[in-house]
């Protein structure tokens, strides 16, 4: 499914036996998407990737003093850098394509990070991943280093030798998608390739990562990027499958793939969307495999109640039909006390439609 919606590079874990079996199963599928193993900066991890016959790896290593002091107290940063360089050279000598992930890049000292990037580039790394590990990156063009994303990308281009960059944004402050799109805008014209590290539904540690579906749709709607167009209609299907397989609950109002992402209850909204969907929908639900829902609840007016009644009965209802007037008054009565908060279920509305004299 990831391959079908246009994901071009799938990065997987490889440490447990089920993970390794999964890698083999993916390889046997013959997907167009490239497959890469996520590695720590240790030789054993690279050897696992070689044993699995994976062609690409990502070597993850911190670049901030915060991580150095917490994980390797007393170890000089230069020694840590030397180890990463040795591992990149080792991987390249075995024919692997290497991405290097600069963990906690948005809190790193630029002078060290610059030397880090140049060193891994000289060792043969094809791409450097800017990791906004705790989501403190800023999309503001005037935001300074270390957490200004535009400033970071500009500096990487001006002062390092790396061929390509990647953006990996966490959502601790809710900015993962914005920072990811900002990276695309800033890298445009500077790099031949910019990679975007995303996850479906934003799944990931803590608040998660930039959502694949949101990034794809922003690139399509706002920037006219057509490369993912053929797969957009499967986004809802993929999201529902992932939810079913993992137990991850999709909020009903989740953008793009939520069941209520195109739900309209208030009378003004329902009337508008029935006249012209673009009044309250920026794109057709079917573009992403979703559907429009007109729900009946406290805020519903005549237009939406009439529309839903017509769907349930399969017949055209006149606007001044006394049965419709009766149905509207019953619905209003249900919410009059303020005790009922939720919208009516389809079964509840169906019973009311029959009660006022409509037949299915």
N, C-alpha and C positions, 0 to 999 in steps of 0.2 A: 504493500500500500504506500509506503514512503517513496518507493521508486516510482510508483504510478502518479503521484502528485507532483513529481519533479524534484524531489530531494536528490542532490547530486553526489553527496558524500555522507556516508553513514559511519559514525564513530562508535565503536562498541567496546565494552569491557571484555577481558580475556582471562581473568585470574582463576575463577572457579571452573570446575569441570563442566557444569551445564553451560557456562559462557563459551567455553572452547567448542563444545558440541554445537552450540548455536552458530558460532562463526562458520563452522564447516557446512551447516545447513544453508546458511545465507550464500556461501560461495557456490554451492551446488545449484542455486536458483538461477544463476547467470543473469543477474540484474545489470542494468546499465549504470546504476549508482556505484561509485567507488566505495570500497570498504577499507576502513582504517581501524587500527587498534589503539586504545588509549593506554599509555605507558607512564609509569613513574620513572624518575631519572635513575634507574638501576639497570644493570646489564641483564639481569635475569628476565626482566619484563621484555626487553628487546628479543632475547632468545626465544621466549614464548611466541612472540609474533612471527619470528622466522620459522619456528616449528610449525605454526599454523599456516605458513605460506601466505601471510598477509603482505600486500605490496606497499602499504602506507602505515605510518604510525604517527601518533602525536605524543611528544615527550613533555610532560607537565612538570614545571619547577617554579617555585616562588621567586619573585624578584624584589620583594619589599623587606625592609629591615624588620618589620613586625613579625613576619614569618620566619626570617632567619633566626631571630632571638628566641622565638618560641620553639622552633623545631631543631635547631642546631646551635644551642648556646655555646659561645666560645669558638666556633668554627669560622675562620675568615671567609668573607664573601668571595674572595678570589679563588679559594680552594673549591667552593661550591660551583663557581662558574667553570673552573677547569674540568670538573667532573662532567658537567653537562656537555661541554665541548668534546670531551673524549667519547661520550656516548653517541653524540650526533655523528662523529667521524666513524665510529664502529658501525652504526646503522647504515650509513652511506656506503661503507666498504662492502656491505652485504646487499647492496642494491635497493635499499628502501627509500621511498619518498618520506621526508621528515618535516613535520610541522613542530614547532616549539611553542608551548603554551606558557606565557609569562603570567603566572598566578599572582594575583593582587597587583596587577600593573597600575591600577588607578590610585595606589598608595605608595608607589615605588619612587625612589630617588632617580631622577632622570639621568644623571651622570653615570650611575651604575647600570641602569636599564639600557642606555645607549651602548655601553661597552658589551653588555650581555647580548644584545641583538646583533651587533657586528661580529662578535665572536662566533655565534651559532651560524650566522650567514656565511662566514669564512669557512666554517666546518662543513657546509653543504646544505643547511636547512633551507627549504623552499619558501616557508611561510612562518610569520610570527603572529601568534594569537594574543591580542590584547584582552586580558581577562579582568573584567570588572567584577571581581570576586565577591564583594559585599555590596554591590549595587550603588556605589557612591559616585559613579561617573556622571559628568555633566555634559549636556549637549550644547550648552551656550558657547558660541564661537569665541567669546572673550574670556571664558573660564581658563585659568592658568593650569599648568601641570602641577601635580600629577593626575588630577581627576578630570581635567578638561579633555573630552574625547577629540574634538577638532584639533586642539593644540597638540595632542599626543600624535595623531596621525600625520600632521604636518611635520613635526619634529622627526618622526621615524623616516619620512621620505627624504628630508633634508640632510639628516645626520647619520643614517645607517645604510647598509648595503642590501638589506633584505628585499627579495623580489616581490613578495606578496604579503598581504596582511589579512587578518581575520578578527572579527569582533565577537566576543563571548560576554554577554551581559546578563547579570543577575537582577532580580526584580525586588530587592529588599526595600527600595523606596518607590517602586512602581514605575521605574523609568527604563526598563529593559528594552522594550520595543522601540521607544523613542531614541535611545542611545544607539541601538542597532541601525536604525534608519539614518541617523546622523552620520554614522561611520560610512555608510554607502555614499551619502552626499559628499562628504569630505574627501573620500578616496577617489571619487569620480574624476577621471582625467589625470590622476597621479599614478594609479596602478592598473595593470592589465586585468588583474583578478583581485577581488575582495571577497573573502569568505564570511558567511554569517552562521555562527553557531547557535542553533535554536532547538527547542524541543516542542513536540506537539502538546498542546494545552498548557505549555509552560512548566511541565513537570520537572522537578529537580529539588535539590536540597533547599531547606528553609522556604523562602517565598518563590523559589523556582527561577526559571530562565525566560528569555524572550520566546514568545509563542511562535512556532513555525507558521501557523495559519494567519496570525496577525501580520507578521512580517511579509508574507507572500501577498496578502491582500493590500497592504499599504503600498508595496512596490507596484502592484498592478493598477490600483485605483489612482494613486497620486502621481506616479512616475511613468506610467504606461509601459511597464516591463511585461512583455508578452511571454517570456520563456516558461512561466508556470501556468499559463492560461488553460491548457488542456486538462490539467489535473485539479483545477479549483472546484469543479462540481463534485469531487469526491471528499472534500474536506470534512463535511458533516459525517459522512459514513466512516471515515478513518477515526475521527474523534470518538464516535459512539463505540467503535470496535475497541479502541484503546481503553475506554471507560469500562466496558464489559470485561475485558481481559485482565485489567489490573485492579478493578474496584475503585478507581479514581472517580469521584463524583463530579460531574460537570455542572457548575452552577447554572440554573435555568437561564439567567440573563448573561451568560458568557458571550462575549462578542463573537460573531460569525457562526459559531457552532453550537451555541446554547439553544435549547428547545424553545425558549421564549425570546431569542434574539430578534425575531420579527413579529412579536406579539403586540397587539394593539387593543387596549381596553377603553380608554377615555373616548367619549363621544366625538370630540373634535378630531382626535387622531384617526379614529375609525372612519369617520366621514371623509376626511382628507385622503386617506390611503385607498378608499374605495373609488374616489374620483380620479386620483392620480397617485399611484404608489410612490412616486418620487417625492411626494410631500413629506413623508416620514421614513423613507427608506433610501439610503444612498446608492444601493444597487439591488437588483432582483434577488430574492432568497435562493432561487434555483441556481444562480451562479455558483454558489458554494454548497449546493445540495441540501439546502434547508427549505423550510416552508413558512408561509405567512399564516399567522393565527390571529383571528379576531375573537378575543375572549369577552365573556359577559360577566360584569361585576359591578361594583359600586359606582364606577365612573362611566359606565356604558350609557350611550344614548340610543335614540330610535334607530339610527342607521345601522349600528352594529348588531343590535338585537334582531332587527328585521333580516339582516344578512344571514345571521346564524340560524334563524328560524327557517329561512328559505333553503339553506343547506340541509337541515335536518328533515324537512318535508319534501324537498325536491320539487317545490312549486314556487311560482312567483306570488308574492304577497303584496297587495296594494298598501300604500303608505297609510291610508286612513281606515284600514280594515279594523273593525271593532275588536276582533280577537287579538290583533297586534297591540291595540291600546290596552287591553286587559292584561296581556303578557308583560308589557312595560310596567304597568302599575304593580303587578305581583313581584317583579324583579326589584323595583324600588322599595317595596315593602320589606323584602328580605334584608335589605341593608339599612332600613330606617332607624333601627335601634342602635346601630353602630357595633353590635356584637359580632356580626359576620364580617370577616376581613378578606377572606380568599375569594377568588373568582368561582363561578359555578362550574362544576364538572359537566362534561358533555351529557352524562346520564341525567344529571339534575335538570339541565336545560331541556332535554328531550321530554322528560316527564311533565315539565311546565307547559311545553308546546302542545302536548296532547291534552293537558288539563283544560286549556282555554278553547279547545275545539278544533285545532289543526290535526290533520291525519297524515301519516307518513305514506 
